Amino acid sequence: MKRIRLLLYGMLAAMLFIQAAYAQTKTITGKVLSSTDSLGITGVTVRVKDRNQQTVTDNEGDFSITANVGETLVFSSIGFGAKEIVINNETTQLNIFLDASSDRLDEVVVIGYGEQRRRDLTGAIASVSAEQFENERPQNIADILRNNTPGLAVGVSSSAQGGGSFEIRGNNSLRTSTDPLIVLDGVIYVGNLSDINPNDVESIDVMKDASSAAIYGARSANGVIQITTKRGKDSGKPIISFNSSIGVAQPTRYGKVYGADEFVNWRSDLMKSLNYYNPTTKDKLYLYDDPNDLPSGVTLDEWRGGLAGEPLDIWLSRLGLRPLEIENYKAGKSIDWADMIYQQALRQDHNVSLSGRANALTYFVSLGYNNNEGVVVGDQFKTIRNRINIDADVTSWLKVGINSQFARRDESNVNAGTNIQVISPWGSMYEDDGTTLRLSPVDDLVAARNPLYDRAFTDRLLDITTITSTLFAQVQLPFGISYQANYTPHFNMRRYFNHQSSEHQEWGLFGGQVDREHTENFTWQLDNLIKWSHRFNNHQLDATVLINAEKVQGWGDNLSVQEFAPSDVLGYHNVGAGGSDTRNMGSDDIYSTRDALMGRLNYAFKDRYMATVALRRDGFSAFGMRNPRAYFPTVALGWVISDERFLQSNILTYGKLRLSWGENGNSAIGIYDALSPIGISQYPYYSLETGNPYEVNRMFVERMANHELKWERTQQLNLGFDFSIKEGLLDGSIDLYRSTTLDLLVDRSLPLINSYASVTDNLGKIENRGIEFTLNAAILKRENFSWNSGFNFTVNRNKIVSLYGNMEEVLDDEGNVTGQRESDDIPNRWFIGKAIDVIWAPKVLGVWQLGEEEQAAEYGQYPGDFKLKDVDGNGVINQEDYEFQGYREPQFRWNLRQEFVFFKNLEFAFNMYAQLGYKATFNRAKNSDGFPERQNAFATEYWTPENPTNRYSRLYALTGGVPFDIYRNKSFVRLDRISLAYRFPQRYLDTVNLKSLKLFFNIQNVGFWAPDWEQTDPQAEGLYPRNYTFGVNLSL
Amino acid sequence: MITDMKTIYKKIKFVVWGAVSSLAFLMIPYGCNKTFLNPNPLSIFTPENAMTTVASLYNALAACDIQIREEIYGDAPPYLTELMFSDLCVEGMNDNPGTNQNATLMVTPTGNLNNGNGNQILWHIENAYRGLRNAHVVIDAVNSFEMDETERNSILGMAYFHRAMRYYRLTHQFGDVPYVGKHIVSPRLDFQTTRREVILRKMKEDLEFAVQWVSDNVDKGRPTKGACGHLLTKINLALGEFDDAIASASAVINGGVYALMREPFGVIPQEEGNYFSSRGIVRDDVVARLHWFANKHIPENKEVLYMVNSEESLPSSRVNLQTMRQAVPFWSKTAAKQIYTPDGRPGMSDQAGREIDLVRSFGRGIGRTPPTVYHAFEIWDDPNDLRHKQYNWMRMEDLVYNHPDLNGSNPYYGKPLQLRDEDGRVLTTDTIGNWYGWPHYKLYTPDPRTVQPRGGAGDWYIFRLAETYLLRAEAYWWKGQPDQAMVDINEVRTRAHCAPYTDANQIDIGTVLSERARELYWEEPRRTELTRIAFIFAQTGKAFNGKTYSSSTFGTANFYYDWLMEKNNFFRDHVVAFNGQTYEIQSYHVLWPIPQSMIDANTLGVINQNFGYDGYADNVPPLDAIPAEEL
């Protein structure tokens, strides 16, 4: 360490002295032309390789850039093959011809702490560029990535804020988060993804294999997502872009409940099912029949059973309708509660940006406003996001800049309750006065609360303000060495003020309540990067060294108070008015640190054989008791086989084999999880003399300490093949991988005798294997019509290889020891040799049918109850009868994307995807939730003697005391998006001095097909809204 | 303009570059600092920084006390599991298919043993070991720093009391269990079951130390010397050492500190709602006052040995009892099972603030603990018994029809409830959960913060001197001295204004159990005590109803099962509950199953399963001595 520091100081000092004498910098001018028609090409990026210096060609294709002798200029533009030129002493004026190409191999891909052409990569990296999602108007990063990258699974969200979970290449962790690491403009991003405006994003690169991710060592086990934001370009004049969209979200698939008319029939069936097997009541099921429709032979008097009054009153009261429901039933006043709590939600998003270049300064400034309603009443998400990216070429050897992001999220929404399945359609929204909300729609709080009641008496402010900035300086040193320093402060402030009004019937009993919470977090990171690039003959060497440190500090305090006097009309603004006895306060301050050292060497021979070697050492205070640091190595090789003479062909125009191995870490645990915290709460005693009460703090050791805690590590071997057929007509890649995760961070379940149910520990070994396949085809390319197609396919299998290393004896039928095997963790349902997500449970055979009364009785059940498989036939269902029954995670995923351009200006695209071969619980089939005799229920089919189904039980079925779940296959195919865009022809725009104008329309979540799944969206296992969006993009 | 811009740019460039470069140099040393990565817990205590003062030991002891409270308080408290498999009550909830009527189906090692709507056997074993952790934190820390020896031994004695409490319950709920004697600080998977007698013997030693050092002069809610002696008596009984039991009980009774409350004291009970006030009913007698929440902790109350506390005026520590919700019948039940007037109208309303406000006077019960015939009728042998006096003990017939729709239009409004109409037709369907009497004097606690009260913040007795008398009575009976037993039982009876028993030949274990039922309902862990008595029968060979028992056949023939078959009509008659479940229990349920998850997770040792349950065949002989490393 000392040596590195010395070297660094030395180099920086040397740089300051040498720089004056070192002046081989020169200005190079030139023109970039198309090789087909020799016309100048606008907007070609001209970049000094391995330095952040670049410019863009003007309308004629002319450019001017300063560079040093020995450096390489890279010319790249969408639609053309890139070209590299080495500057020698003679270079002053260049004419560069670029070949038209749709070859994705020339795209520049962001790798950790640098970038590379896709052609030169040794790792598996998937990229998405801004143009790809321009017409789809994603509202957050998750929307961009969902399905655009094979191997990356992104979940869905029903909230106004949107988002979704991420998982790269399967689940390789038993406890910690599977969220990948986010790297924003080259710096590890510790903020919230919703604070990054998708409109500011230029491109996203997903590092999936260990080798490429290992550059980020300790936090890279779940992959790395690199987000690059837009920067100013040399466009001749400042460009103002304005884009705006407005849309509607529609609730879909929230699960229908019994409507007004179905409700009474269902209740009648419920009461019959309840009484059918009770010897004292089973002969009187007619009691629950409609008095106007009695079974033959039953007189109204028998039916009355001694009860007086209107038959309708008696009947409805027998069905459990409360007086209010009966009144409403007679008046025909029903409520569809879904209409009350779900809504068509308005969504709007407006962005403006200014970018360009002035002298040596490039700038990109943007401001965005996003205001989305959710499909649940009350759900809303608002955010204002601002970005400033500035690069300044101070001298030919120094460049400085700042990337700054400000965001303010408003999450003050108080949503309506959504468990409408408990509310009778014959309840009332209001009290008798017709305006005051009714606390319980059926005057029975145990049965149902009004889903709109609590929010009407809640006043909330919840906002989060974040500022994330990176200040950087790049210094060009002699001999191809460059030094870069990034300082990245991140500030996060959260305010939560909540007032529960005393006007609320229940909250009034304690005089209203106010909660106030403040949290501030401040994180800084420092990256020192030294790079060296050197080319001699056919050898290209690139070396990178990183020294990094990070510190997180947080301060939080909270206050809660009740019993306001004289009243709580001031809401959360005057907590001093609360009763002093009721004050409750707390604070939670946090502190954690990390550091890192990394070295990487990229080597290429003849641009045909590539190798990468890297080693990273990470430190983290969460493991600081014994094992604060760990090493993460990687090796990767690439071989462009199509450049070999013996393999050259006109069909396979490009082919590259990649082989990589690397180790990644996972440190996503609580920063104090290794420690044994003592919880404090209060307990009252009474003075022996006076009898007066007083409180003492009670101290309670909450968790077992584990000072040996260390990193979880994943080793991954990746074999990849990239190919291009007929110069990009068809290109794609196949990756095979096998990863092994060791020292898993787990909540290891303990025998309860330990008095702790679990301890955070490093144990076990998990293996993930998979295949990812991507294919892109430029199917047609005509003057007035083009058709591009993309397809990807992912399969991943995981397996627990080892858990805690406890061996048990294997016995044969005679009880002789025949060997040893490792013990499973049965309480956690983790089995050696099985997948983490395997389902191990009693097998449901169907439903006991009429005629099987005796067999059912053996299990304490009746016809209509679910029948479980008694494997050993001993009359008891226990763990001996459990079976493996499939998986909770999709076994296959595929995604298909089709893009069409008609008449140059009309763009149409759609995207569909599938997740196949997985199951989830569908316990609604048990028809036994809640207290149905008082509540409503999801409209689920049920068994009756007349409907002897095997898929659903009778209403209110008995389980025979065995805990079990009903599993259904969730496999589905979704038509995810349709988008349509019209680009106004340039010749019209020129007349009004517009640079570009585009209108677009898209639908997200158009529909899906899931043959075995019902009621909810299979992916969300609940509601997943459909969004219609219309928008305009305008540039001046 | 352009020049200006240039100057500004230059300035920005200068500042940015200056800032970045100086920061870069400043920060480099961080990466190499040896202490940079040290964990720094700012807002959390750890054993290293917290357990270092005498005060901290008392704070840790409070964790033991709070944990005793958790069994009784809140919705669906784990205490219910003790009642529902006893002679006094059964599971009354039947508006849910998964409840607990059928022990054969529900009480299995792999069944759901952690269900508020069923049984909470898992809670009992889990929390016992969690309580042992709390006690061991104190026991381990007591010698780690200098302190006065008297205080040290008194603190240690209190911790021993808590440890013995947990093992007393464990060994009578589960029989032989693994013994732990220290705070476990690193994971262990090699536990072995230790014999029940071995554990109890160690507890006896500890409590003999505790009664020497723990004081009676401690604030209410802390364990007292009297509580230690009381618990020691139970353990002496469990070990079959009746002379020691008599001696330890006598030390508490004759110690001069505690006395049965024989005269009214403290304040007169006054319920919310208007049932009592509008009828001019005042419940004022010694039993009503003894159990009134405000009188439990006052200095005049000499009967309490150990109690748990919850005080309405201290919101940080208060929790609600919710005893009314659990134990009061579901008189306000709606739907098909509601209570009708004799002329066939819905009769009851649980809305607060109505003209006849029953819900605030009694609470909105959900009828989870319907009594057996034994508890509801057979035990009440004296009409003067204050514990069964009208309005202390509520009968359904003392309630009145209060449905607002009846007001003014129906002759039954405000009239007492009837179970049957003139034709003998029963006016409610669910006579298990909706229709039974209950000890209002014990279960009622004002609940001002709940619209439909469930039982608010109030204290609860854990050990009272009345039980000490009954424990000594039991010891005398086991010893064959029924006359002495009768004297002790009469102490408790006469306080409740019952006539004393006079014929010692009539005194047997049933007399003791019935007196316990009258006096200690919702206080004693009934099933634990029944199992203790079953163990003593098996150990002593003493006959009951002409039948003797032995330890070797404990699972197939025991007093617990026979007594339940005699006294619990639900289990005996296989009553079918409203949800179609049959009440059923087996002789092996005298001990609860060890949850399978616990056995499965203990991969390096064998935790024995109890007789009658799956997995019993895998047992190994239990340890006959406490392992040295646990001492």
Interface residues (C-beta under 8 A of the other chain):
Chain A: M1 K2 R5 L8 L12 M271 L274 Y277 N278 P279 T280 T281 L287 Y288 R304 G305 G306 L307 A308 G309 I314 S317 R318 L319 G320 L321 R322 P323 A358 N359 A360 L361 I390 A392 V394 L398 V400 G401 I402 D443 D444 L445 L471 F472 A473 A485 Y487 Q505 E506 L509 F510 L526 N528 I547 N548 A549 K551 Q562 D581 T582 N584 S587 D588 D589 I590 Y591 S592 T593 R594 D595 A596 L597 G619 F620 S621 A622 G624 M625 P628 R629 I671 Y672 A674 L675 S676 P677 I678 I680 S681 Q682 Y683 P684 Y685 Y686 S687 L688 E689 T690 G691 P693 E695 V696 N697 R698 M699 F700 V701 M704 A705 N706 R748 S749 L750 P751 L752 I753 N754 S755 Y756 A757 V759 D761 Y804 N806 E808 S823 D825 I826 P827 Y859 G860 Y862 V876 N878 Q879 E880 S928 F931 E933 R934 Y956 A957 L958 T959 G960 G961 V962 P963
Chain B: M5 K6 Y9 I12 K13 V16 W17 A19 V20 S21 L23 A24 F25 M27 I28 P29 Y30 G31 C32 F36 L37 N38 P39 N40 P41 L42 S43 I44 F45 T46 P47 A50 M51 S56 Y58 N59 A60 A62 A63 D65 I66 D95 N96 P97 G98 N102 T104 L105 M106 T108 P109 T110 G111 N112 I125 E126 Y129 R130 L132 R133 N134 V137 P178 V180 H183 I184 V185 S186 P187 R188 L189 F191 N217 V218 D219 K220 G221 R222 H297 I298 P299 N309 S310 E311 S313 L314 P315 S316 S317 R318 T334 A335 A336 Q338 Y340 D343 G344 R345 P346 Q351 D405 D421 D423 R425 T429 P448 R449 T450 V451 Q452 V576 F578 N579 G580 Q581 T582 P595 Q596 S597 M598 I599 D600 A601 N602 T603 L604 I607 D614
